[in-house]
Amino acid sequence: MFFIADIAVPEAVSQAVQAGEVAKTAGDDLPMAAVPLFHIGSLAVTNSALISYLVAAILIVVSQLAMRKATLYPGALQNFVEWLVESLNQFLESILGAVLSKKTSWFFASIFIFILVSNWIALVPGVATIGMGYGNGPLHFKVTEPFIRGVNADVNMTLAMSAIFFWLWIIWTLQANGIGGTFHHIFGTKGDQKGILGTIFAVVFFIVGFSEVITILVRPVALTFRLYGNIYGGEVLMEKTMTAVPALSWLIPVPVYFFELLVGLIQALVFFILTAVFTGLICRHDDSQGKEPQH
């Protein structure tokens, strides 16, 4: 049996197959992995990939409509887009400084907007609740393979965004500090101690540098699973509240729905702020912020 648009459509399924599917999925939550829907050549298009394409299309269309014919006296859409971008740029400048924020804002602003829209699109009725599953009747049906799925409930997406950030972080770090400066930032002695004390400090900070390297390597992993875990957990919570009392499935999830709207915003902000802070910690030099380099 499967659901389309929340309507049960019975199929001629043998008792053995049905029993096997129920035994396989009974007690399970929504699948942690994205479900492939079809293939284009060797490329599998998953249920979460469909939403990512939709989000990308929405952002492209909105940006084109807002800025294609930009005017000195903007309309509502242009005004909103300009306000959003300027607000993000100002916030970034407070973290990274004027020079570094100007160089990197394209990435941080884009990733914030993409994550936020992805999180909120995932709350549209039907996302993660229409698909293949098992059960008897609309009130007792459990979806185990949704046709469409939230983007950030797929660990592949959150891992990809974290990996892209980590690669850019390496590039920005080397551009700001050079190889030697980066090595000194991680392993170098902080302070101006001389003699035996200076030697002791050099050894201590060199050892501490290795723990800093481990911390740096763990950051993309933490970013990946923090975002994925919160969004996937929200989907599971919504699914549980919808199926706890089938007759009230239209009412019980309402408070959770508004809570997830807030969570979607917070998680976008957390990813945005953490990536900016990680960049600022190693790339920002206070003696050069707020003014352009002298030539």
C-alpha positions as CSV (number, residue, x, y, z in Angstrom):
1,M,0.0,0.0,0.0
2,F,1.2,3.5,-0.6
3,F,0.0,7.1,-0.2
4,I,-0.3,9.8,-2.8
5,A,-1.5,13.2,-1.5
6,D,-2.3,11.6,1.8
7,I,-4.9,9.2,0.2
8,A,-4.4,5.5,0.6
9,V,-4.3,3.6,-2.6
10,P,-4.5,-0.2,-2.1
11,E,-2.5,-2.6,-4.2
12,A,-2.7,-6.3,-4.7
13,V,0.1,-7.2,-2.3
14,S,0.5,-10.7,-1.1
15,Q,0.4,-11.4,2.6
16,A,3.9,-12.7,2.7
17,V,5.3,-9.5,1.1
18,Q,3.2,-7.2,3.2
19,A,4.2,-9.1,6.4
20,G,7.8,-8.8,5.4
21,E,7.6,-5.1,4.7
22,V,5.8,-4.5,8.0
23,A,8.4,-6.5,9.9
24,K,11.1,-4.6,8.2
25,T,9.8,-1.2,8.9
26,A,7.7,-1.6,12.0
27,G,8.9,0.8,14.7
28,D,11.2,2.6,12.4
29,D,11.2,6.4,12.0
30,L,11.7,8.2,8.8
31,P,14.7,6.8,6.9
32,M,18.0,8.5,7.8
33,A,19.2,8.2,4.2
34,A,17.7,9.9,1.2
35,V,15.6,7.6,-1.0
36,P,16.5,7.4,-4.7
37,L,13.4,8.1,-6.8
38,F,14.8,7.7,-10.3
39,H,18.1,7.7,-12.2
40,I,19.5,10.0,-14.9
41,G,22.1,7.8,-16.4
42,S,24.3,6.8,-13.5
43,L,23.1,9.7,-11.4
44,A,20.5,8.9,-8.7
45,V,18.0,11.6,-8.0
46,T,16.8,11.4,-4.4
47,N,13.8,12.7,-2.6
48,S,15.9,15.4,-0.9
49,A,17.6,16.3,-4.2
50,L,14.3,17.3,-5.7
51,I,13.7,19.9,-2.9
52,S,17.3,21.2,-3.3
53,Y,16.5,21.9,-7.0
54,L,13.3,23.6,-6.0
55,V,15.0,25.8,-3.4
56,A,17.7,26.7,-5.9
57,A,15.1,27.6,-8.5
58,I,13.2,29.8,-6.0
59,L,16.3,31.7,-5.0
60,I,17.3,32.3,-8.6
61,V,13.9,33.4,-9.7
62,V,13.4,35.8,-6.7
63,S,16.9,37.3,-7.1
64,Q,16.3,37.9,-10.8
65,L,12.8,39.4,-10.3
66,A,14.2,41.7,-7.5
67,M,17.4,42.9,-9.2
68,R,17.0,42.5,-12.9
69,K,15.5,46.0,-13.2
70,A,16.8,47.6,-10.0
71,T,15.7,51.2,-9.5
72,L,16.7,54.0,-7.2
73,Y,13.3,53.8,-5.6
74,P,12.9,50.0,-5.1
75,G,9.7,48.1,-5.0
76,A,8.7,45.8,-2.2
77,L,10.7,42.7,-3.5
78,Q,13.8,44.7,-4.3
79,N,13.6,46.5,-1.0
80,F,13.3,43.2,0.9
81,V,16.2,41.6,-0.9
82,E,18.5,44.6,-0.4
83,W,17.5,44.8,3.3
84,L,18.3,41.1,3.8
85,V,21.7,41.3,2.0
86,E,22.7,44.5,3.7
87,S,21.7,43.2,7.2
88,L,23.8,40.0,6.6
89,N,26.7,42.1,5.4
90,Q,26.6,44.4,8.4
91,F,26.4,41.4,10.8
92,L,29.3,39.7,9.0
93,E,31.4,42.9,9.3
94,S,31.0,42.9,13.1
95,I,32.5,39.4,13.1
96,L,35.1,39.5,10.3
97,G,35.9,43.2,9.9
98,A,35.3,45.3,6.8
99,V,38.0,43.8,4.5
100,L,37.4,40.1,5.2
101,S,33.6,40.4,5.2
102,K,33.7,42.1,1.8
103,K,35.8,39.2,0.5
104,T,33.7,36.4,1.9
105,S,30.1,37.6,2.3
106,W,29.1,36.1,-1.0
107,F,29.5,32.6,0.6
108,F,28.2,33.2,4.1
109,A,25.1,35.2,3.0
110,S,24.3,32.6,0.3
111,I,24.7,29.6,2.7
112,F,22.5,31.3,5.3
113,I,19.7,32.0,2.8
114,F,19.9,28.6,1.2
115,I,19.7,26.8,4.6
116,L,16.9,29.0,5.9
117,V,14.7,28.5,2.8
118,S,15.5,24.8,2.7
119,N,14.5,24.4,6.3
120,W,11.2,26.3,5.9
121,I,10.3,24.6,2.6
122,A,10.7,21.2,4.4
123,L,7.7,22.3,6.6
124,V,5.3,22.7,3.7
125,P,2.5,20.1,4.2
126,G,3.2,17.0,2.2
127,V,7.0,17.1,2.6
128,A,8.1,13.9,4.3
129,T,4.5,12.8,4.8
130,I,3.6,11.6,1.2
131,G,5.2,8.4,0.0
132,M,5.6,4.6,0.4
133,G,4.9,2.9,3.6
134,Y,2.6,0.5,5.4
135,G,-0.6,0.5,7.5
136,N,-4.3,0.1,7.2
137,G,-6.3,3.2,6.2
138,P,-5.3,6.9,6.1
139,L,-5.4,7.3,9.9
140,H,-3.0,4.4,10.5
141,F,-0.6,4.7,7.6
142,K,3.1,5.1,8.3
143,V,5.3,6.7,5.6
144,T,8.8,5.0,5.5
145,E,9.9,6.2,2.0
146,P,8.7,9.8,1.4
147,F,8.6,11.1,-2.2
148,I,9.9,14.5,-1.2
149,R,12.2,15.2,1.8
150,G,13.8,18.1,3.5
151,V,17.2,19.1,2.1
152,N,19.0,19.3,5.4
153,A,17.5,16.0,6.6
154,D,19.9,14.4,4.2
155,V,23.4,14.2,5.6
156,N,24.9,14.3,2.1
157,M,23.7,17.9,1.8
158,T,25.0,19.1,5.1
159,L,28.3,17.3,4.6
160,A,28.7,18.9,1.1
161,M,28.1,22.4,2.6
162,S,30.5,21.8,5.4
163,A,33.2,20.4,3.0
164,I,32.8,23.4,0.7
165,F,33.2,25.7,3.7
166,F,36.3,23.8,4.9
167,W,37.9,24.1,1.5
168,L,37.2,27.8,1.3
169,W,38.4,28.2,4.9
170,I,41.8,26.7,3.8
171,I,42.0,29.1,0.8
172,W,41.1,32.2,2.8
173,T,43.5,31.2,5.6
174,L,46.4,30.8,3.3
175,Q,45.6,34.0,1.5
176,A,45.5,35.9,4.8
177,N,48.5,34.3,6.5
178,G,50.5,32.4,4.0
179,I,51.8,28.9,4.8
180,G,54.3,30.1,7.4
181,G,51.9,32.5,9.1
182,T,49.3,29.8,9.3
183,F,51.8,27.4,10.8
184,H,52.9,30.0,13.3
185,H,49.2,30.9,14.2
186,I,48.6,27.2,15.1
187,F,51.9,26.1,16.6
188,G,53.7,29.4,17.4
189,T,54.4,30.7,20.8
190,K,52.0,33.4,22.1
191,G,53.9,36.1,23.9
192,D,57.6,37.3,23.9
193,Q,59.2,35.0,26.4
194,K,63.0,34.5,26.2
195,G,65.5,31.9,27.6
196,I,64.4,28.7,29.3
197,L,60.9,30.0,29.9
198,G,60.6,30.8,26.2
199,T,61.8,27.3,25.3
200,I,59.2,25.8,27.6
201,F,56.4,27.9,26.2
202,A,57.5,27.0,22.6
203,V,57.2,23.3,23.5
204,V,53.8,23.7,25.2
205,F,52.3,25.8,22.4
206,F,53.7,23.3,19.8
207,I,51.9,20.5,21.6
208,V,48.7,22.6,22.0
209,G,48.9,23.2,18.2
210,F,48.2,19.5,17.6
211,S,45.0,19.7,19.6
212,E,44.1,22.8,17.6
213,V,44.7,20.8,14.3
214,I,42.3,18.1,15.6
215,T,39.7,20.8,16.5
216,I,40.0,22.3,13.0
217,L,39.5,18.9,11.4
218,V,36.5,18.1,13.6
219,R,34.7,21.4,12.7
220,P,33.2,20.3,9.4
221,V,32.1,17.1,11.0
222,A,30.4,19.0,13.8
223,L,28.8,21.4,11.4
224,T,27.5,18.5,9.3
225,F,25.8,16.6,12.1
226,R,24.6,19.6,14.1
227,L,22.5,20.8,11.2
228,Y,21.5,17.4,10.0
229,G,20.6,16.1,13.5
230,N,18.4,19.0,14.3
231,I,16.5,19.0,11.0
232,Y,16.1,15.2,10.9
233,G,15.0,15.2,14.5
234,G,12.4,17.8,13.7
235,E,11.0,15.7,10.9
236,V,10.8,12.7,13.2
237,L,9.1,14.8,15.9
238,M,6.6,16.0,13.4
239,E,5.9,12.5,12.2
240,K,5.5,11.2,15.8
241,T,3.1,13.9,16.7
242,M,1.0,13.3,13.6
243,T,0.7,9.6,14.3
244,A,0.4,9.6,18.1
245,V,-3.3,10.2,18.0
246,P,-4.5,9.7,14.4
247,A,-7.9,11.3,14.9
248,L,-6.1,14.5,16.0
249,S,-3.3,14.4,13.5
250,W,-4.4,17.8,12.2
251,L,-4.2,19.5,15.6
252,I,-1.4,18.1,17.8
253,P,1.5,19.0,15.4
254,V,0.5,22.7,15.2
255,P,2.7,23.8,18.2
256,V,5.5,21.7,17.0
257,Y,5.2,23.2,13.5
258,F,5.7,26.7,14.8
259,F,8.5,25.5,17.0
260,E,10.2,24.0,13.9
261,L,9.8,27.3,12.0
262,L,12.0,28.9,14.8
263,V,14.4,25.9,14.8
264,G,14.8,26.3,11.0
265,L,15.9,30.0,11.5
266,I,18.1,29.2,14.5
267,Q,19.9,26.4,12.7
268,A,20.6,28.6,9.6
269,L,22.0,31.3,12.0
270,V,24.1,28.8,13.9
271,F,25.7,27.5,10.7
272,F,26.2,31.0,9.4
273,I,27.7,32.4,12.6
274,L,29.9,29.4,13.4
275,T,31.5,29.3,9.9
276,A,32.1,33.1,10.0
277,V,33.6,32.8,13.5
278,F,35.9,29.9,12.5
279,T,37.1,32.1,9.6
280,G,37.6,35.2,11.7
281,L,39.5,33.4,14.4
282,I,42.4,32.6,12.0
283,C,42.0,35.2,9.2
284,R,41.1,38.4,11.0
285,H,43.9,40.7,11.9
286,D,42.7,43.6,14.0
287,D,45.4,46.0,12.9
288,S,44.1,45.8,9.3
289,Q,40.4,45.8,9.8
290,G,38.1,48.7,8.9
291,K,40.4,50.0,6.1
292,E,41.6,48.8,2.8
293,P,45.2,47.7,2.4
294,Q,47.6,50.4,1.4
295,H,49.3,50.1,-1.9
